[in-house]
């Protein structure tokens, strides 16, 4: 019938917070790390990604110390390539991307979904950890 694959992209955000003498925090410094999964495991409804998250660090109360915590961001897309059987000067596959936006939204142009956008959630054709948390 066709070939199905899951395309996923991940990144790790490191939030380091330094503190003033009175204990009030300065704005956190955020560093982006593009770590891939350590391993993957197929499951009946998709696949599980196993990630390695560094240890967090709590503030000790000393103004020379800082706190450090991490946040994973995930973007995933299901791609279904259907063989149309057309061979004359045209590609023989039709590509469907999921999750699709509602038809009424007017955003159903899969050519605009080429790269994952980590700066927004609820983007057409990309599942994210906030909008699709139950998935």
C-alpha positions as CSV (number, residue, x, y, z in Angstrom):
1,X,0.0,0.0,0.0
2,X,2.7,2.5,0.9
3,X,5.7,3.2,3.2
4,X,5.2,4.8,6.6
5,X,7.9,6.4,8.7
6,X,8.2,8.7,11.6
7,X,10.4,11.7,11.4
8,X,11.4,13.2,14.7
9,X,13.6,16.0,15.8
10,X,14.7,16.8,19.4
11,X,16.6,19.5,21.2
12,X,17.7,20.0,24.8
13,X,17.4,23.4,26.5
14,X,19.7,24.1,29.4
15,X,18.4,26.8,31.7
16,X,21.1,28.3,34.1
17,X,20.0,30.8,36.6
18,X,22.4,33.0,38.7
19,X,21.2,34.9,41.8
20,X,21.6,38.3,43.3
21,X,22.9,38.9,46.8
22,X,19.3,39.0,48.2
23,X,18.4,35.7,46.5
24,X,16.4,37.2,43.6
25,X,17.2,35.4,40.3
26,X,18.7,37.1,37.2
27,X,17.0,36.1,33.9
28,X,18.0,32.5,33.0
29,X,20.6,31.9,30.4
30,X,19.3,29.3,27.9
31,X,21.7,27.2,25.9
32,X,20.5,24.9,23.1
33,X,21.9,21.4,22.6
34,X,20.9,19.3,19.6
35,X,21.2,15.8,21.1
36,X,19.8,12.8,19.4
37,X,18.3,9.8,21.1
38,X,20.6,7.2,22.8
39,X,18.4,4.5,21.4
40,X,14.9,3.9,19.9
41,X,12.4,1.1,20.4
42,X,9.4,0.4,18.1
43,X,6.1,0.1,19.9
44,X,2.6,-0.8,18.4
45,X,1.5,2.8,18.1
46,X,4.8,4.5,17.2
47,X,8.3,4.4,18.7
48,X,9.9,5.3,22.0
49,X,13.0,7.6,22.0
50,X,15.4,7.2,24.9
51,X,17.3,10.3,25.7
52,X,20.1,11.1,28.1
53,X,19.4,14.2,30.3
54,X,22.3,15.6,32.3
55,X,21.9,16.0,36.0
56,X,20.2,19.2,37.2
57,X,21.6,21.5,39.9
58,X,19.7,23.3,42.6
59,X,20.8,26.6,43.9
60,X,22.6,26.2,47.3
61,X,21.9,29.7,48.5
62,X,25.5,30.9,47.8
63,X,25.5,33.8,45.4
64,X,28.5,32.3,43.6
65,X,26.4,29.2,42.7
66,X,23.7,28.9,40.1
67,X,20.8,26.5,39.4
68,X,20.6,24.4,36.2
69,X,17.7,22.5,34.8
70,X,16.9,21.0,31.4
71,X,13.9,20.9,29.1
72,X,13.4,18.6,26.1
73,X,11.6,19.8,23.0
74,X,10.3,17.3,20.5
75,X,8.8,17.6,17.1
76,X,7.5,14.6,15.2
77,X,5.8,13.9,11.9
78,X,4.3,10.8,10.4
79,X,5.0,10.5,6.7
80,X,3.0,8.2,4.5
81,X,4.3,7.7,0.9
82,X,1.7,6.1,-1.4
83,X,2.7,4.6,-4.7
84,X,0.4,6.1,-7.3
85,X,1.7,3.8,-10.1
86,X,2.4,6.7,-12.3
87,X,5.7,6.3,-14.2
88,X,5.7,8.8,-17.1
89,X,7.8,11.8,-16.1
90,X,6.1,12.1,-12.7
91,X,7.0,10.9,-9.3
92,X,5.5,7.6,-8.5
93,X,4.7,8.5,-4.9
94,X,2.2,10.8,-3.1
95,X,3.4,12.0,0.3
96,X,1.0,12.5,3.1
97,X,2.1,14.2,6.4
98,X,0.4,13.9,9.8
99,X,-0.8,15.5,12.1
100,X,-2.7,17.5,9.5
101,X,-4.4,20.8,10.4
102,X,-8.2,20.9,10.3
103,X,-9.4,21.3,6.7
104,X,-11.3,24.5,7.6
105,X,-8.1,26.2,8.9
106,X,-6.8,26.8,5.4
107,X,-3.2,25.7,6.4
108,X,-3.1,22.4,4.6
109,X,0.0,22.9,2.4
110,X,2.5,20.2,3.2
111,X,5.2,21.9,1.1
112,X,5.4,24.5,3.9
113,X,6.2,21.8,6.6
114,X,9.7,21.0,5.5
115,X,11.6,21.8,8.8
116,X,10.6,21.5,12.4
117,X,10.1,24.9,14.2
118,X,11.2,24.7,17.8
119,X,10.1,28.3,18.4
120,X,6.4,27.6,18.0
121,X,3.9,25.0,19.0
122,X,0.8,23.8,17.2
123,X,2.5,24.2,13.8
124,X,0.7,22.4,10.9
125,X,2.1,18.9,10.1
126,X,4.3,18.8,13.2
127,X,3.4,17.2,16.6
128,X,4.9,18.8,19.6
129,X,5.2,18.0,23.3
130,X,2.6,20.6,24.4
131,X,-0.1,20.5,21.7
132,X,0.0,16.7,21.4
133,X,0.9,15.8,25.0
134,X,-1.6,12.9,25.1
135,X,-0.1,11.3,22.0
